[in-house]
Amino acid sequence: MSKHLKQTIMLVVALVVLLGAAIFVSVSNNNNNSGKNAKQADKPVPTLYINGADAPTNAANHLLTMGERDGGTRSLSVTFKNDKPVYKGKLTKKTQQPMIKVTFGQKTTVFEQMRGTYQVLQYLKQHYDYDNYNAVGFSGGAIAALATSSDKDSSIPRMSQLISIAAGYDGVMKTNDKPNSNHLTSTGKPLVLHKATAKYPAYQDLLYNTETMPKNVKVLNIYGNSAGKGNNDGVITNVSSESLKYLVKKRTDSYQAVKVSGSDANHTGLFNHPVVDRFVERALYDKR
């Protein structure tokens, strides 16, 4: 066998060995990534039900009962005492579709709700290592959920879905907003950007907060009009509710708005309304 032929054979063998090693490494990495992705997919995703600042403590009970019927597990109840969360109930890392009720006392500000919601999210990440969560927020609770979501903070899970019910993001009636006094411009941004009050953040501040909102969060915005041409639910104007779309437009394409009309579509009536039930059920449990 000639020297040249030997060198050629050795080169071919070496290439075959290298190719085999590369394929092995690639398959191993794919298997590892598949296993990691499967583990992440298997992790339960909790749903937080966050009440409004002035909502009764039982405001979320109806939706929690509905969630249990659809396979959710009522797990933790979180209340606040002296600005510190108190946890009651049973929750493990294996609890499937856990539902967590977060209740704030009446006359709580949205700023306090934001801090409290963040504390709860940190607790869930630290103790249960959740990667993702859903949030159902009532009024100020929805604002708190939106403002605390972040893709830059590894100490909290990542928001997957936000369901906002009866929330006003740009003003509140009898505080700094009036019916039919504002409108959305062609870009979707409110013409009047209301400033912060002692209880509610400014619209401009929420714009800043949502710059770090996780991308592609599914957003469902449910609001009511019980006043006919007054375009409000007795507490929040429709424009204030509809201004959520502009807040999230650069972060997600998955946005759906549902306006519920009629005398029973008032601010507190939306907590226990068949239309709201149906849309929340579809969003969380894919019920058709």
N, C-alpha and C positions, 0 to 999 in steps of 0.2 A: 504494500500500500504506500502510495507516494506521500511525502511530507505535506504537500498542499491538500491532498484529500483528507488526511488526518485532521488538519486544522479546520477544514470545512465542516467535518462531522462534529468536532468538538464545539464549534461555534453554534451549529444547529441544536445540539443537545443543551447548551447553555441557554439559548433563547427559549427552548421548550420549558426548561426548569423555571426561568424567570417568568414566563407567561403563566405557568401553572401557579406559581406563588402569588402573582398579581390577582388571578381569578379567585384564589383561596381567600386572600385578604378582602377582596371586594365582596364576596359572598358572606364572609364573617361579619363585615361592617353592616351589610344589609340586614343580616339576621339580628345583629345587636340593635340596629335602629328600629327594626320591625318590632322587636321585643319591647324596646323602650316606648315606642308609640302605642303598642298594645296596652302596656301598663298604664300609660297616661289616659288612653281611651276608657280603660276599665275603672279609673278613679271616679267616685261619685262626684256629682256637681250639686252643691247645696243651693237652695233658693232662699234669699233673705226677703222677708216681708217687713218693710220699714214704714211705721205709721207716721202720720203728719204731726206737726207740732201741737195742734189743738184737737187732734182726733181722739175719740174715745179709745181706751186701751183694748177694746174688743173689736176694733175696726177691721182687723185682718182675719178674724175668726171664720167668717163665711168662706173666704177664699182658701183658708187652711183646710177647712172641712171638705171643700170641693177637691182640693189637692189630694187629700187622703183617699178619696173615692177613686182618683185616677192613678193611684200608685205611689204617691208621695208619703214620706214618713215624718210625722210631726216630731221634732227632735228637741231643739233647744228653745227656751224662752229667755230673752235677754231684756232686763229692765235696768234702769240707771238710778243709782242712789249716790248723791253728792258727786255727780259727774263720773262715777265709776260703774262699770258694767257688772251686773249680777247674773250669773248663768244658772238656769235650772232646767232639768230634763236629762235625757239620755241620748248621747251621740257617740258613735264609734267611727273609725276610719272605714268600716265596711257597711255602715248604714246607707241604704240605697235611697236616692232622691230625697235627701234630708231637707226638711223645711224648718227654717229658723225665724222665729218671730222676734223682731226688735222693736221695743216699745219705749217711747220717751214720754215724760210727764207733760201735762198741759202747760202752756206758756213757755215751753222750751223754744229757743231760737233755732233757726236753721244752722247757724254757725255751731251751736252745741250739738246738733244732730250730725253735722259733718265730722266733728271730732269723735263723737261716739261711734258712728259707723266705721270710721277708720280703726278704732280700737277693736271692734268686733272682727273686722277683716284680718287684722294682725293676729288676733287670738286664733282664728280658724286656720290661718297659715301655719302658725307655730305649733299648734296642738294636733292638727289633722292633716297638714301638708296638702291642702287642696290646691289644685292648679287653677281652677276656674270656678266661677259662681254666677248665678243669676240674681237679679234684684227686682223686686216688685215694690215700687215706692208710691205711697199715698201723699199727695200734696207736697209739703216740705220734705218728706222722706225721700221722694223721687229726686229732688234737687240735691240732697245730701248724697244719694247714691251716685248721681252723675258726677258731682264735684270730687268725690274721693276715688273714682276709678282712675287707674294709671297703668301704663305699660313701662314705666320707668322705675317702679318701686317693687323690688323683689320680696319685700316683707309682707306683701298682701297678694291674694290670688288675682287672677285676671278676669275681668268682667266679660261674660259671654253674651248676656242678654239683659236689657233694661226694659222693664214695663213701667211706664209712668202713668199714674192715674190721678186726674184732677190737680195737676201741678201747674203753677204759674212761674215762668222763668224770667219774665220781664214785668214785674209789678203785681200788686195785689190791691183789689178794690178796698176802698175806705182807708187805704194807707198811702199809696202813691200812684194809683191807677183808677181810671174811670171807664165805664162802658163806652165803646165806640169813639174813644179819644185817641186811639193809636191804630196803626195799620202796618202791614208788612210791605216792604218795598219790593221792587222787581227781583232783587237778589234773595228775598226771603228774610232779610234782616229787618227788625222793627225800626220804624221811623224814629220813635222815641225810645232811647235807652235809659231806663230808670236807674237811679242811683241806689246805693245800699241804704237800708234802714237799720234800725236797731235789731231787727229780727231776720231780715232777708238780705242776701248778697246782691250786689249790682249785676246787671246783665253783662257788663264789660268784664267783671271778675269771673263770671262763668265762662266767657269766651276764652279767658286765659287758662282756666282750669281744664277745659276740654282739649287744649293743645297736646296734652299727654294722655288723653283717653285712648284705650286700646283700639286698634283699627278693626273694622268689620264687626263691631258689636251689633247684635240685632236689637233694634229699638222699636218699641210699640208705644205710641203716645195716645192714650185714651182721655178724652175730656168731654165735658157736658155743656149743653146750652138749654137751660130751663127758662130762659127769659125771652124767647122768640127773637125779635129784632134787637133786643138788648145784647145778644151775643155774649152771654156769660152764664156761669153756674150759680150765681149769687155771691161768689167770693172771688173767683178768678175769671178774667175776661178770656174769650177765645183766642185773641191775638197773643196774650201772654202765654197761653198754653202752646199755641202753634209756633211760637218763637224757638221752641226746642229744635226744630228742624235745622235752623241756621247754625245752632250751636254744634251740631254733630255732622254737618254736611261734608266737612273735610276729612272726617274720620271713618265714615261708614256710608255704604250705598244701601244698606238694609234698614230702611226707615218706613214705618207704616203709621198713619194717623187715623184715628177713629173718633168721629164726633157723634156723641149720643144726644139726641134731642127729645124734649118732652118735659112735662112738669116734674117727672120723677128723676130727671137727669141733673138734679141739683148737686152741689158740692159733696154733701155727705151721702146722698142717695146713690152715688156711683160705687160706693163700697159694697153695695148689695143690689146689683142690677143685672138682669139676665143677659144683656148684650155684653157687658163687661165680663161676666162669667165666661161667656162663649169664647171671646177673643183671648182671654188669659189662658183658658184651657187649651186652645189651639196652639198658642205660643209655647207653653211649657211642656205639654204632653202630646203635642202633635195630633190632637183630636180633631176630626173633621165632621 
